[in-house]
Amino acid sequence: MSVSGYPKYKDSGMSLIAAIPDHWEVAPLRRHIQRNDGGVWGDEPDGLGDVVVLRSTEQTVAGEWDITDPAVRKLNAHDVGAARLMEGDLLITKSSGSSLHIGKTTIVSKQLAQTGCCFSNFMQRIRLDSSLIPKLVWYILNNDLARLQLDRLSNSTTGLANLSARIIGQITIPVTTWIEQQAIVSFLDREVAKIDALIAEQQRLIELLKEKRQAVISHAVTKGLNPDAPMKPSGVEWIGDVPIHWQVMTLERITMSRCDGPFGSGLKSEHYTEAGVRVVRLQNIRVDGFASAAAAYIDPSYYETQLRDHDVRGGDVLIAGLGDDKHTVGRACVAPDGIEPAMVKADCFRFRLNGEQACSKFVAIQLSAGAAADAGLLASGSTRSRIPLSTMSTRRLALPPISEQKEITSCLREQISAFHELIGEAEHAIVLLQERRTVLISAAVTGKVDVRNYAPAEAA
């Protein structure tokens, strides 16, 4: 893609916009707004006067709609008339616990408007006058050109960043003729679609790599490295057949004596200190290893008097007894060397294994590989899946001799590293593409490139 600039520029008076084409202007958005109003929420539906009310949670950070389970509310006739959406309306998230979501903007399509839906009170509706094309303003509002202005203009109350009609109206945007706006929108629709397609390809590649990585891991820790090994039924559905010399046993059978066995403990936020004894929490236990971030500590004196029996040492197997769903409960990792002094919090279990029978890394990998299949079936809970310690101890493992366990984990270390490298490359490519997307939009909407006569290569 090769696009040149305009022949003559002038200073816009704004550092964010810098120079603009000589015949363009900059103006506050409020000068081009027909309506700038908040939404409604209404009452619980009762089958009479029920209307779909769109929510800010159905707006993605990228400014797209993700409507899978729309909210139905009871609205009176006045509210319906005031909040019913029209094609071209722009909806802006004005309140959120995350600065990332403040200012995200979606546009109402013709198809969406035909449903007769309204919008909630956590969003602000912008209806433009005839001087601006809504899709162009959508590009601007989802770009740093507007988002940085919103960050600066927004105020904070009760810990939440908030936007108002006044703040949104204060955003300064570049303005040009209707014909040029059409050219810019057509250009961005084509070029951004190409970039988005490339991003989607990289995202799909990442998912495929993760699926392949999981398949490689699961096969290695349940079938071994010898494809010609004679097999036998393991008696464990998710594991299937295993090499004939492997043993199937419960986790508690390879755990050291009960006094050194798995523990959990309850702590409250007021117990935490800036330094001291490390507390292992659910967010530290990940399938791909121990996550050192989000560290929490308690005072050593409190630990010595109250929680000494909950200690964690390097090499212990750490298991999550609680998960957001049946696929994450039961995941496991190995406590890193040098973690001491440390302890486990409630819903986190540590198992200190008999080193003559089991390699901690092998056991943790197999437990994570079977988390969805066996731990998920053992879990209970309607909103979050939970497994008690007594049940966690009965999870069954298929174990080869200790030397073979170490050989398998060593082989997996190299293979997993290769997958991580490929995934990292794809993630980096996405970052570069997203940066290119942002720069392209900014250049087009501020006139850094002249797209009036642009024709894509395939159509030139």
C-alpha positions, -999 to +999 in steps of 0.1 A: +000+000+000+014+034-011-004+066-002+010+101-004+001+131+017-018+163+009+000+191-009-004+216+019-009+214+057-015+238+086-011+235+123-042+220+140-034+236+174-034+202+190-004+180+197-024+148+193-036+158+159-006+179+148-008+192+112-039+188+091-047+194+054-050+231+047-087+229+039-096+208+070-108+221+104-107+208+140-138+212+162-153+198+194-175+169+188-205+187+204-208+209+173-218+179+152-240+161+177-278+160+174-284+139+205-260+132+235-280+112+261-279+084+286-298+052+286-323+034+307-326+001+327-362-002+337-376-030+358-376-068+358-395-082+327-430-095+331-440-102+295-456-068+291-436-040+276-404-060+276-376-047+255-340-057+248-316-033+265-280-034+253-253-032+279-217-020+280-206-055+287-217-064+252-192-039+237-157-052+231-126-032+236-122-031+199-156-014+195-176-044+182-208-059+195-207-093+213-244-100+220-249-136+230-274-133+259-292-099+256-309-085+286-347-081+285-362-053+306-396-038+312-397-002+300-425+023+300-435+040+267-415+072+275-383+053+282-387+033+250-392+064+230-362+081+246-337+052+244-347+034+212-317+031+189-314+042+153-290+031+126-258+051+129-261+058+166-228+056+185-228+041+220-199+049+244-192+031+276-191+059+302-185+040+334-164+009+342-140-005+367-113-008+340-098+022+322-094-001+292-132-002+288-139+035+293-147+051+260-151+019+239-176+028+212-199+007+191-221+016+161-257+006+156-262-012+123-294-012+103-301-048+113-296-040+150-318-009+148-346-030+132-348-051+164-362-021+183-336-024+211-327+003+236-295+009+256-285+009+293-276+037+316-239+028+316-236+040+280-240+073+264-257+076+230-243+100+204-265+107+174-246+129+149-260+156+126-257+153+088-222+169+087-204+137+099-205+101+088-210+079+119-186+052+108-158+078+105-165+090+140-165+054+152-130+050+138-119+081+156-135+073+190-119+038+191-085+053+183-059+069+206-069+102+190-101+102+211-092+077+238-063+097+251-085+128+252-111+109+272-085+096+296-074+132+303-109+147+305-125+119+326-129+123+363-128+097+390-154+091+417-155+061+441-126+045+422-143+044+389-134+065+359-165+082+345-175+100+313-203+125+309-222+141+280-201+172+286-168+154+285-177+134+254-187+166+236-154+182+244-134+157+223-117+176+195-118+159+161-106+167+126-134+176+102-134+176+064-160+175+036-186+147+033-171+134+001-136+131+017-152+114+048-167+088+025-133+082+008-116+078+043-143+054+055-140+033+023-102+033+026-103+022+062-130-004+057-108-021+031-074-018+048-085-024+083-104-055+072-072-069+057-053-063+090-081-078+110-080-109+088-043-112+094-048-108+132-075-135+131-052-158+113-025-153+140-051-159+167-062-191+151-026-202+147-021-196+185-052-217+193-040-245+170-005-244+186-020-246+221-042-275+211-012-293+195+009-286+226-018-300+249-021-331+227+017-337+228+017-333+266-012-355+272+002-383+250+036-382+266+024-384+302-002-412+295+015-433+268+052-426+273+079-421+246+081-456+232+054-460+205+060-498+204+055-504+242+029-531+249-002-516+265-028-524+292-060-507+303-054-482+330-090-483+344-090-445+342-113-433+314-094-401+304-060-419+305-070-450+285-044-476+278-009-472+294+024-491+289+021-524+306+049-516+332+032-485+344+013-484+377-020-467+384-024-453+419-041-425+438-023-392+446-024-399+483-004-432+478+027-413+466+024-385+492+047-386+522+034-393+557+001-376+567+019-351+590+037-338+560+007-341+538-015-316+519-029-287+538-050-256+531-056-225+552-079-195+554-064-160+554-080-126+551-067-096+534-059-079+567-033-106+574-012-096+544+020-076+547+045-062+522+071-088+530+075-119+551+062-155+544+050-160+508+014-171+505+006-194+475-028-184+460-049-197+432-035-172+407+000-185+413-010-221+402-010-223+364-008-251+340+024-238+325+041-234+358+042-214+390+033-177+384+055-155+407+035-124+400+007-112+423+029-121+453+013-119+488+029-122+522+021-126+559+041-117+590+066-144+600+054-143+636+018-150+626+030-178+604+051-194+631+023-194+657-007-202+636+002-217+602+035-235+604+019-268+593+009-253+560+044-248+548+055-251+511+089-261+499+105-261+465+095-292+446+061-296+463+031-302+440+006-273+442-030-280+431-059-256+426-090-268+445-111-241+430-117-230+395-139-207+373-151-239+356-146-276+355-117-272+331-095-251+354-101-267+388-075-294+396-047-277+376-012-282+391+023-269+391+055-274+411+067-249+437+099-233+426+132-238+445+139-211+469+102-203+476+107-209+513+094-196+537+060-201+521+025-216+528-007-224+509-039-204+512-074-219+512-084-239+481-048-244+473-033-277+482+003-288+484+014-324+481+049-334+492+057-365+472+077-396+479+107-389+456+114-426+451+080-431+435+072-399+418+088-369+400+069-337+410+071-323+375+056-354+359+028-356+384+019-319+381+018-322+343-004-353+343-027-337+369-031-306+347-036-327+316-065-345+332-079-315+350-110-312+328-115-349+325-111-362+361-110-332+384-139-316+366-160-347+372-151-347+409-159-310+413-191-294+426-205-259+427-229-239+406-209-208+400-173-220+406-160-256+407-146-268+439-129-300+451-122-307+488-088-319+499-101-354+507-114-359+472-083-343+455-062-369+473-081-397+455-073-385+419-057-414+400-024-413+382-006-436+358+031-436+367+061-452+350+093-459+370+109-427+384+137-427+358+112-428+330+092-400+345+123-378+345+131-388+309+095-378+298+096-345+316+130-337+301+117-344+266+086-324+272+106-294+284+122-291+250+090-296+231+070-272+252+098-246+248+095-249+211+057-244+212+062-213+235+086-198+210+061-203+181+032-189+202+054-160+213+062-152+176+025-152+167+016-130+197+043-105+187+029-105+151-005-096+165+010-067+185+027-054+154-005-057+134-026-039+160+000-011+161-002-009+123-040-007+125-039+021+151-013+041+131-032+036+098-065+048+113-048+078+129-031+088+097-063+085+076-086+104+100-061+133+105-052+136+068-016+125+071-024+104+040-046+115+010-069+086+002-093+105-021-080+088-052-067+056-035-073+023-053-063-010-038-036-029-058-060-056-069-084-030-083-059-006-097 
